[in-house]
Structures are given as structure tokens and as C-alpha cells.
Amino acid sequence: MSLPDLSYLKSRDSIEVMMVCLGNICRSPMAAAVLATRAREIESKEIVVTSSGTSSWHVGQGPNPPSKRVWERAGYSYSHIASQTTPERIERADLVLVMDSDNHANVLSIADPKHHQKVFHLRDFDLSDQAREVPDPYGQSDDAFESVLGMVERSIDGLLIALGVVDPSDTSR
């Protein structure tokens, strides 16, 4: 499997990446936590990380407790309040990474067509697996959140390689 071509972003000093899931309380804030923490270690490019949900169900709420517990236990930190995806936020972001096919369809349905090319599944960057979906762990055990964290970490490794900010042989955390 090859990574999506992000060469158009490599020359920029700063980029904004928006993570998107349904409610913006489990998967997208977890992905944002991983990328934001990893981005603080990168000196060659500023990576601004945001997240949002395609629904408004949880706007104004903090992250789902098991999600936050799992990402913090793994050493990631991120301050999060749920918000909704909007056409303006899609336009502002340089890269929009969705967790599943429903999120992808929802984002494309509200985005101006000229921004469709910057919308990818997060797992398009997971070099170890052909699956595109990050399953929603909401209401499940911590084990489900741990599994999602593994998918997210592998995908962030691939994303950082695609952005040219880490060497492909060095994706250690």
C-alpha cells in the first residue's frame, strides 16, 4: 500500500489538520491528541491540530472518558471540547482526516467541491493494514479504545512520513 501524495503540503512551514468523526468525543479527539503530541516534537513544520464532529450531538462537551483515559495512559495530552464540522472549517484546514465512510460522505456533502481533494480517511495513512475505517468504540470497553488507539498511532506514523517530517525508518514514539 502506498501513502496518499501530500507533496503539495511539504513546502509549507505551517499546516492545519482537522480530524473528523461523528460526535467528536471519541475517535477524532483521540487522533488529535496523538497528532498534537507528536507534532510538538517536530521542529521542521508547525502542525496545528483541530477536530470536529459531523453531528451536533455533543457540541460543548469534553471527550468521552474512556477515550481520554486511554490516550492519556499512552502519554498523549490534548485539551478538547466537542465542536461541529462546518464548510468554513473544512475550507480553513489544509487536510481533513475522517474516521469512516459515513464521515467522509458527510464532509463531502457540506464541503465546497474544490476542497474535496484534501479529505482523506485517516487510515489511508496506515501502512500496516488495508482497512479504511476506524471503528467507533463509543459505549465499549477500554480494550476497544486501545484497539482504536493502535490504528490511530499507525496512521499518524504514516501521515508524518507522507508530510515528510519524519524518516520512514524512525516512527518510534
C-alpha positions as CSV (number, residue, x, y, z in Angstrom):
1,M,0.0,0.0,0.0
2,S,1.3,3.5,-0.8
3,L,0.6,6.6,1.1
4,P,-1.5,9.5,-0.4
5,D,0.5,12.2,-2.1
6,L,0.8,15.2,0.2
7,S,3.7,16.7,-1.6
8,Y,1.7,19.9,-2.0
9,L,2.0,20.4,1.8
10,K,5.7,19.6,2.2
11,S,6.9,23.1,1.4
12,R,4.7,24.9,3.9
13,D,6.0,26.0,7.2
14,S,2.6,25.5,8.9
15,I,-0.4,23.3,8.2
16,E,-3.8,22.8,9.8
17,V,-5.1,19.2,10.1
18,M,-8.7,18.6,11.2
19,M,-9.7,15.2,12.5
20,V,-13.4,14.3,12.0
21,C,-15.7,11.7,13.4
22,L,-19.4,11.5,14.2
23,G,-19.8,13.0,17.7
24,N,-16.3,14.5,18.2
25,I,-15.9,12.8,21.6
26,C,-14.1,9.5,21.0
27,R,-12.1,8.9,17.7
28,S,-11.3,12.4,16.4
29,P,-10.1,13.9,19.7
30,M,-8.0,10.7,20.3
31,A,-6.5,11.2,16.8
32,A,-6.0,14.9,17.5
33,A,-4.3,14.1,20.8
34,V,-1.9,11.7,19.1
35,L,-1.0,14.1,16.3
36,A,-0.8,17.2,18.5
37,T,1.5,15.4,20.9
38,R,3.7,14.1,18.1
39,A,3.7,17.5,16.4
40,R,5.2,19.1,19.4
41,E,8.3,17.0,18.8
42,I,8.7,18.2,15.2
43,E,10.8,21.3,14.5
44,S,10.6,21.5,10.7
45,K,6.9,22.2,10.4
46,E,4.2,23.7,12.6
47,I,1.2,21.3,12.6
48,V,-2.0,22.9,14.0
49,V,-4.4,20.2,15.0
50,T,-8.2,20.6,15.4
51,S,-11.1,18.1,15.5
52,S,-14.8,18.2,14.9
53,G,-17.9,16.0,14.5
54,T,-20.3,15.7,11.7
55,S,-23.2,15.7,14.2
56,S,-24.1,18.3,16.8
57,W,-25.0,15.8,19.5
58,H,-22.0,16.5,21.8
59,V,-21.1,20.1,21.0
60,G,-19.7,21.8,24.1
61,Q,-18.9,18.5,25.8
62,G,-15.5,17.2,26.8
63,P,-14.1,13.9,25.4
64,N,-15.6,10.6,26.2
65,P,-14.0,9.5,29.5
66,P,-12.7,6.1,28.2
67,S,-11.2,7.8,25.1
68,K,-9.3,10.4,27.2
69,R,-8.2,7.8,29.8
70,V,-6.7,5.6,27.0
71,W,-4.9,8.4,25.2
72,E,-3.6,9.9,28.4
73,R,-2.4,6.5,29.7
74,A,-0.4,6.2,26.5
75,G,1.3,9.5,27.2
76,Y,-0.7,11.8,24.9
77,S,-2.2,15.2,26.0
78,Y,-4.8,17.3,24.4
79,S,-7.4,19.7,25.6
80,H,-10.7,19.1,23.9
81,I,-14.3,20.5,23.7
82,A,-16.5,18.9,21.1
83,S,-17.5,21.1,18.1
84,Q,-19.2,20.6,14.8
85,T,-17.7,20.3,11.3
86,T,-18.6,23.3,9.1
87,P,-17.9,24.3,5.5
88,E,-15.7,27.1,6.8
89,R,-13.6,24.9,9.0
90,I,-13.1,22.5,6.0
91,E,-12.0,25.4,3.9
92,R,-9.6,26.6,6.5
93,A,-8.0,23.2,7.1
94,D,-5.2,22.1,4.8
95,L,-6.0,18.4,5.4
96,V,-9.2,16.8,6.7
97,L,-8.9,13.3,8.0
98,V,-12.1,11.3,8.7
99,M,-12.6,8.2,10.7
100,D,-15.1,6.3,8.5
101,S,-17.0,6.3,5.2
102,D,-20.1,7.9,6.7
103,N,-17.9,10.8,8.0
104,H,-16.3,11.0,4.5
105,A,-19.7,11.3,2.8
106,N,-20.9,13.8,5.4
107,V,-17.8,16.0,5.0
108,L,-18.0,15.9,1.2
109,S,-21.7,16.8,1.3
110,I,-21.1,20.1,3.1
111,A,-17.7,21.0,1.6
112,D,-17.2,23.1,-1.5
113,P,-16.2,20.6,-4.2
114,K,-12.8,22.5,-4.6
115,H,-11.9,21.2,-1.1
116,H,-12.8,17.5,-1.7
117,Q,-9.2,16.7,-2.7
118,K,-7.9,17.4,0.9
119,V,-10.3,15.0,2.5
120,F,-8.9,11.5,3.3
121,H,-9.7,8.6,5.6
122,L,-7.2,8.7,8.5
123,R,-6.4,5.0,7.8
124,D,-5.3,5.8,4.3
125,F,-2.0,6.5,6.1
126,D,-1.9,3.2,8.0
127,L,0.8,1.2,6.1
128,S,0.1,-2.0,8.1
129,D,-3.5,-2.5,7.1
130,Q,-5.8,-2.1,4.1
131,A,-8.8,-1.3,6.2
132,R,-10.1,2.3,5.8
133,E,-12.4,2.5,8.8
134,V,-11.6,3.5,12.4
135,P,-14.5,1.8,14.2
136,D,-16.5,3.8,16.7
137,P,-15.7,2.5,20.2
138,Y,-18.4,4.5,21.9
139,G,-20.1,2.5,24.7
140,Q,-17.5,-0.3,24.5
141,S,-14.7,-1.4,26.9
142,D,-11.3,0.2,27.2
143,D,-10.0,-2.7,25.1
144,A,-12.0,-1.3,22.1
145,F,-10.5,2.2,22.7
146,E,-7.0,0.6,23.0
147,S,-7.5,-1.0,19.6
148,V,-8.6,2.3,18.1
149,L,-5.5,4.0,19.6
150,G,-3.3,1.4,17.8
151,M,-5.0,2.2,14.5
152,V,-4.6,5.9,15.1
153,E,-0.9,5.7,16.1
154,R,0.0,3.7,13.0
155,S,-2.0,6.1,10.8
156,I,-0.3,9.2,12.4
157,D,3.1,7.5,11.7
158,G,2.2,7.2,8.0
159,L,0.8,10.7,7.9
160,L,4.1,12.2,9.3
161,I,6.0,10.2,6.7
162,A,3.7,11.5,3.9
163,L,4.2,15.0,5.2
164,G,8.0,14.5,5.0
165,V,8.6,15.4,8.7
166,V,9.8,12.0,9.9
167,D,12.1,9.5,8.4
168,P,10.2,6.3,7.3
169,S,12.7,4.2,9.3
170,D,12.0,6.2,12.5
171,T,8.4,6.2,13.6
172,S,9.1,5.5,17.2
173,R,7.1,7.4,19.7
